[in-house]
């Protein structure tokens, strides 16, 4: 599942079909920022860069990790932890 999900990041920009957006937002961009939740940081900081390296594609320049998004103090939006 993660291989498909991570691959969507570049294919959603047109990688392999319409390289204009891919070039603008990934290849020639000065910064390639990933904003991820703390629960998936391993996939975005280890597996995704490894996939990019193996394909010869540019790596993210920044990986910003946020805590859980909450709706009420102490209640994650997913409902976990209630």
MMTF fields as JSON, N, C-alpha, C and O atoms, coordinates in Angstrom:
{
  "mmtfVersion": "1.0.0",
  "mmtfProducer": "UNKNOWN",
  "numBonds": 327,
  "numAtoms": 328,
  "numGroups": 82,
  "numChains": 1,
  "numModels": 1,
  "chainsPerModel": [1],
  "groupsPerChain": [82],
  "chainIdList": ["A"],
  "bondAtomList": [4, 2, 8, 6, 12, 10, 16, 14, 20, 18, 24, 22, 28, 26, 32, 30, 36, 34, 40, 38, 44, 42, 48, 46, 52, 50, 56, 54, 60, 58, 64, 62, 68, 66, 72, 70, 76, 74, 80, 78, 84, 82, 88, 86, 92, 90, 96, 94, 100, 98, 104, 102, 108, 106, 112, 110, 116, 114, 120, 118, 124, 122, 128, 126, 132, 130, 136, 134, 140, 138, 144, 142, 148, 146, 152, 150, 156, 154, 160, 158, 164, 162, 168, 166, 172, 170, 176, 174, 180, 178, 184, 182, 188, 186, 192, 190, 196, 194, 200, 198, 204, 202, 208, 206, 212, 210, 216, 214, 220, 218, 224, 222, 228, 226, 232, 230, 236, 234, 240, 238, 244, 242, 248, 246, 252, 250, 256, 254, 260, 258, 264, 262, 268, 266, 272, 270, 276, 274, 280, 278, 284, 282, 288, 286, 292, 290, 296, 294, 300, 298, 304, 302, 308, 306, 312, 310, 316, 314, 320, 318, 324, 322],
  "bondOrderList": [1, 1, 1, 1, 1, 1, 1, 1, 1, 1, 1, 1, 1, 1, 1, 1, 1, 1, 1, 1, 1, 1, 1, 1, 1, 1, 1, 1, 1, 1, 1, 1, 1, 1, 1, 1, 1, 1, 1, 1, 1, 1, 1, 1, 1, 1, 1, 1, 1, 1, 1, 1, 1, 1, 1, 1, 1, 1, 1, 1, 1, 1, 1, 1, 1, 1, 1, 1, 1, 1, 1, 1, 1, 1, 1, 1, 1, 1, 1, 1, 1],
  "groupList": [{"groupName": "UNK", "atomNameList": ["N", "CA", "C", "O"], "elementList": ["N", "C", "C", "O"], "formalChargeList": [0, 0, 0, 0], "bondAtomList": [1, 0, 2, 1, 3, 2], "bondOrderList": [1, 1, 2], "singleLetterCode": "X", "chemCompType": "L-PEPTIDE LINKING"}],
  "groupTypeList": [0, 0, 0, 0, 0, 0, 0, 0, 0, 0, 0, 0, 0, 0, 0, 0, 0, 0, 0, 0, 0, 0, 0, 0, 0, 0, 0, 0, 0, 0, 0, 0, 0, 0, 0, 0, 0, 0, 0, 0, 0, 0, 0, 0, 0, 0, 0, 0, 0, 0, 0, 0, 0, 0, 0, 0, 0, 0, 0, 0, 0, 0, 0, 0, 0, 0, 0, 0, 0, 0, 0, 0, 0, 0, 0, 0, 0, 0, 0, 0, 0, 0],
  "groupIdList": [1, 2, 3, 4, 5, 6, 7, 8, 9, 10, 11, 12, 13, 14, 15, 16, 17, 18, 19, 20, 21, 22, 23, 24, 25, 26, 27, 28, 29, 30, 31, 32, 33, 34, 35, 36, 37, 38, 39, 40, 41, 42, 43, 44, 45, 46, 47, 48, 49, 50, 51, 52, 53, 54, 55, 56, 57, 58, 59, 60, 61, 62, 63, 64, 65, 66, 67, 68, 69, 70, 71, 72, 73, 74, 75, 76, 77, 78, 79, 80, 81, 82],
  "secStructList": [7, 2, 2, 2, 2, 2, 2, 2, 2, 2, 2, 6, 6, 6, 6, 6, 6, 7, 2, 2, 2, 2, 0, 0, 0, 0, 0, 1, 7, 1, 7, 7, 3, 3, 3, 3, 3, 4, 4, 4, 2, 2, 0, 0, 0, 0, 0, 2, 2, 2, 2, 2, 2, 2, 2, 6, 7, 7, 7, 7, 1, 3, 3, 3, 3, 3, 7, 7, 7, 3, 3, 3, 6, 6, 3, 3, 6, 6, 7, 6, 6, 7],
  "xCoordList": [0.819, 0.0, 0.868, 0.584, 1.917, 2.732, 3.471, 3.682, 3.87, 4.586, 3.679, 4.124, 2.417, 1.462, 1.205, 1.201, 0.991, 0.687, 1.843, 1.628, 3.06, 4.205, 4.444, 4.825, 4.228, 4.369, 3.379, 3.644, 2.243, 1.234, 1.743, 1.25, 2.718, 3.238, 3.807, 3.546, 4.568, 5.147, 4.209, 4.195, 3.418, 2.508, 1.363, 0.83, 0.98, -0.078, 0.399, -0.415, 1.708, 2.277, 2.51, 2.959, 2.21, 2.356, 3.611, 3.946, 4.319, 5.515, 5.173, 4.293, 5.876, 5.658, 4.577, 4.458, 3.785, 2.723, 2.801, 2.932, 2.723, 2.79, 3.847, 3.545, 5.061, 6.175, 6.244, 7.127, 5.347, 5.388, 5.217, 6.048, 4.151, 3.912, 4.967, 5.43, 5.347, 6.384, 7.694, 8.336, 8.082, 9.308, 9.197, 10.133, 8.046, 7.867, 7.892, 8.562, 7.181, 7.012, 8.002, 8.138, 8.701, 9.62, 11.044, 11.963, 11.239, 12.59, 13.337, 14.457, 12.742, 13.444, 13.111, 13.65, 12.241, 11.866, 13.045, 13.783, 13.209, 14.29, 14.073, 15.026, 12.817, 12.474, 11.402, 10.453, 11.566, 10.579, 10.202, 10.892, 9.1, 8.719, 7.64, 6.655, 7.847, 6.833, 6.344, 7.142, 5.033, 4.409, 3.678, 2.712, 4.132, 3.588, 3.263, 3.824, 2.354, 2.026, 3.071, 3.752, 3.193, 4.248, 4.093, 5.068, 2.894, 2.664, 3.19, 3.302, 3.516, 3.986, 5.359, 5.766, 6.071, 7.357, 8.36, 9.171, 8.321, 9.264, 9.102, 10.094, 7.878, 7.635, 8.124, 8.618, 7.981, 8.363, 9.832, 10.39, 10.457, 11.855, 12.829, 14.034, 12.313, 13.177, 12.799, 13.601, 11.579, 11.182, 11.046, 11.523, 10.399, 10.193, 11.524, 11.721, 12.451, 13.757, 14.497, 15.181, 14.368, 15.018, 14.443, 15.18, 13.125, 12.49, 12.978, 13.284, 13.049, 13.504, 14.953, 15.293, 15.804, 17.211, 17.355, 18.145, 16.592, 16.699, 16.228, 16.664, 15.346, 14.843, 15.661, 15.399, 16.649, 17.459, 16.723, 17.054, 15.723, 14.916, 15.346, 15.911, 15.086, 15.482, 14.786, 13.632, 15.506, 14.969, 14.247, 14.473, 13.369, 12.784, 13.893, 14.892, 13.71, 14.687, 14.329, 15.207, 13.055, 12.578, 11.487, 10.653, 11.506, 10.409, 9.95, 10.664, 8.76, 8.201, 7.193, 6.288, 7.353, 6.512, 5.636, 6.119, 4.329, 3.4, 2.824, 2.846, 2.321, 1.66, 0.267, -0.07, -0.513, -1.865, -2.747, -2.651, -3.602, -4.587, -5.746, -6.251, -6.167, -7.235, -8.433, -8.308, -9.599, -10.816, -11.172, -11.677, -10.917, -11.084, -9.784, -9.067, -9.467, -8.217, -8.125, -8.975, -7.076, -6.829, -7.555, -7.367, -8.382, -9.137, -8.696, -8.982, -7.986, -7.537, -8.729, -9.753, -8.588, -9.694, -10.059, -11.211, -9.121, -9.414, -10.295, -10.852, -10.417, -11.196, -10.35, -10.809, -9.128, -8.251, -7.866, -7.767, -7.659, -7.229, -8.359, -8.111, -9.604, -10.731, -11.044, -11.966],
  "yCoordList": [-1.186, 0.0, 1.257, 2.199, 1.286, 2.488, 2.78, 3.946, 1.757, 2.001, 2.735, 3.659, 2.34, 3.032, 4.45, 5.391, 4.604, 5.926, 6.895, 8.034, 6.453, 7.339, 7.684, 8.812, 6.744, 7.009, 8.039, 8.717, 8.157, 9.148, 10.579, 11.471, 10.81, 12.175, 12.725, 13.876, 11.93, 12.432, 12.228, 13.054, 11.147, 10.949, 11.958, 12.31, 12.425, 13.445, 14.768, 15.607, 14.959, 16.163, 15.981, 16.906, 14.804, 14.577, 13.828, 13.777, 13.242, 12.475, 11.39, 10.56, 11.408, 10.41, 10.75, 10.071, 11.78, 12.145, 13.617, 13.941, 14.504, 15.945, 16.511, 16.895, 16.562, 16.916, 18.391, 18.781, 19.23, 20.659, 20.907, 21.574, 20.378, 20.573, 19.842, 20.361, 18.653, 17.895, 18.682, 18.783, 19.232, 20.037, 21.265, 21.595, 21.944, 23.164, 22.874, 23.582, 21.854, 21.617, 20.627, 20.554, 19.858, 18.868, 19.017, 19.268, 18.867, 18.821, 20.139, 20.158, 21.233, 22.517, 23.391, 24.489, 22.923, 23.703, 23.807, 22.843, 24.969, 25.176, 24.362, 23.875, 24.22, 23.436, 22.418, 22.712, 21.216, 20.142, 19.724, 18.925, 20.279, 20.142, 19.078, 19.056, 18.196, 17.222, 17.593, 17.788, 17.688, 17.933, 16.654, 16.278, 15.983, 14.676, 14.585, 15.306, 13.69, 13.415, 12.519, 11.763, 12.603, 11.865, 10.353, 9.619, 9.887, 8.452, 7.847, 6.625, 8.666, 8.142, 8.678, 8.603, 9.219, 9.842, 8.827, 9.183, 7.584, 6.575, 6.385, 6.264, 6.358, 6.15, 7.328, 7.146, 8.535, 9.729, 10.099, 10.794, 9.646, 9.996, 8.87, 9.103, 7.647, 6.513, 5.893, 5.887, 5.373, 4.63, 5.517, 5.16, 6.668, 7.561, 8.066, 7.997, 8.571, 8.959, 7.781, 7.962, 6.588, 5.416, 5.123, 4.79, 5.247, 5.049, 6.088, 5.761, 7.343, 8.412, 8.198, 8.354, 7.842, 7.586, 6.456, 6.556, 5.384, 4.245, 4.599, 3.985, 5.58, 6.013, 7.169, 7.606, 7.67, 8.789, 10.111, 11.007, 10.252, 11.47, 12.322, 11.795, 13.637, 14.532, 14.173, 13.744, 14.357, 14.094, 15.314, 16.434, 15.096, 16.248, 17.071, 16.521, 18.365, 19.217, 19.385, 19.615, 19.271, 19.434, 18.408, 18.121, 17.863, 17.015, 17.608, 17.548, 18.177, 18.802, 17.842, 17.361, 17.566, 16.59, 17.316, 18.106, 17.034, 17.66, 16.607, 15.411, 17.07, 16.205, 15.856, 16.224, 15.18, 14.8, 16.035, 16.967, 16.029, 17.085, 16.768, 15.645, 17.748, 17.506, 18.394, 19.47, 17.934, 18.732, 19.333, 20.454, 18.613, 19.078, 18.754, 17.843, 19.467, 19.159, 17.674, 17.127, 17.051, 15.652, 14.637, 13.438, 15.052, 14.127, 14.229, 15.211, 13.19, 13.192, 13.058, 12.479, 13.599, 13.552, 12.132, 11.876, 11.201, 9.836, 9.135, 8.071, 9.727, 9.117, 8.247, 7.832, 7.967, 7.146, 7.926, 9.153, 7.245, 7.889, 8.46, 9.126, 8.21, 8.712, 7.786, 8.046],
  "zCoordList": [0.0, 0.0, 0.0, -0.74, 0.814, 0.895, -0.393, -0.728, -1.123, -2.382, -3.354, -4.035, -3.429, -4.301, -3.815, -4.609, -2.52, -1.964, -2.18, -2.594, -1.905, -2.061, -3.527, -3.842, -4.409, -5.842, -6.359, -7.351, -5.692, -6.098, -5.973, -6.664, -5.106, -4.942, -6.247, -6.596, -6.959, -8.208, -9.384, -10.297, -9.394, -10.524, -10.498, -11.55, -9.313, -9.255, -9.834, -10.22, -9.898, -10.517, -12.014, -12.691, -12.526, -13.954, -14.349, -15.532, -13.386, -13.703, -14.719, -14.488, -15.84, -16.88, -17.884, -18.903, -17.629, -18.574, -18.964, -20.144, -17.982, -18.225, -17.292, -16.162, -17.756, -16.891, -16.527, -15.763, -17.045, -16.738, -15.247, -14.631, -14.66, -13.227, -12.406, -11.391, -12.833, -12.116, -12.086, -11.04, -13.22, -13.264, -12.369, -11.64, -12.427, -11.633, -10.138, -9.386, -9.699, -8.273, -7.682, -6.461, -8.523, -7.952, -8.475, -7.696, -9.773, -10.315, -10.17, -9.659, -10.608, -10.609, -9.407, -9.274, -8.543, -7.367, -6.401, -6.198, -5.819, -4.868, -3.597, -2.989, -3.205, -2.012, -2.35, -3.076, -1.815, -1.954, -0.532, 0.101, -0.05, 1.35, 1.505, 0.767, 2.482, 2.867, 4.256, 5.173, 4.406, 5.702, 6.065, 5.401, 7.113, 7.45, 8.934, 9.759, 9.247, 10.637, 11.266, 10.573, 12.566, 13.258, 13.133, 13.287, 12.859, 12.733, 11.446, 11.349, 10.452, 9.161, 8.786, 7.626, 9.77, 9.467, 8.905, 8.05, 9.362, 8.857, 7.352, 6.635, 6.875, 5.452, 4.613, 3.501, 5.155, 4.411, 4.57, 3.722, 5.635, 5.879, 5.531, 5.428, 5.35, 5.032, 3.689, 2.755, 3.596, 2.393, 1.162, 0.085, 1.312, 0.165, -0.39, -1.603, 0.435, -0.115, -0.758, -1.766, -0.192, -0.798, -2.177, -3.105, -2.308, -3.613, -4.614, -5.761, -4.174, -5.063, -5.483, -6.656, -4.528, -4.84, -5.857, -6.796, -5.665, -6.571, -7.976, -8.949, -8.086, -9.388, -9.968, -11.088, -9.216, -9.681, -9.671, -10.447, -8.801, -8.727, -7.537, -6.579, -7.583, -6.49, -5.18, -5.169, -4.083, -2.749, -2.194, -2.651, -1.198, -0.511, 0.151, 0.614, 0.191, 0.872, 2.338, 3.169, 2.66, 4.035, 4.315, 3.456, 5.523, 5.985, 7.303, 8.303, 7.299, 8.487, 9.102, 8.42, 10.385, 11.073, 12.078, 12.889, 12.013, 12.949, 13.893, 13.605, 14.998, 15.96, 15.43, 14.304, 16.192, 15.773, 15.643, 16.441, 14.635, 14.468, 15.404, 15.413, 16.186, 17.153, 16.888, 16.302, 17.327, 17.222, 18.573, 18.642, 19.618, 20.993, 21.713, 21.299, 22.768, 23.469, 23.825, 24.528, 23.322, 23.642, 22.784, 22.993, 21.822, 20.981, 19.54, 18.854, 19.083, 17.691, 16.761, 17.125, 15.553, 14.592, 14.207, 13.858, 14.259, 13.875, 14.907, 14.635, 16.072, 17.133, 18.043, 19.108, 17.641, 18.484, 19.725, 19.69, 20.78, 22.013, 22.841, 23.846, 22.438, 23.223, 24.354, 25.127]
}
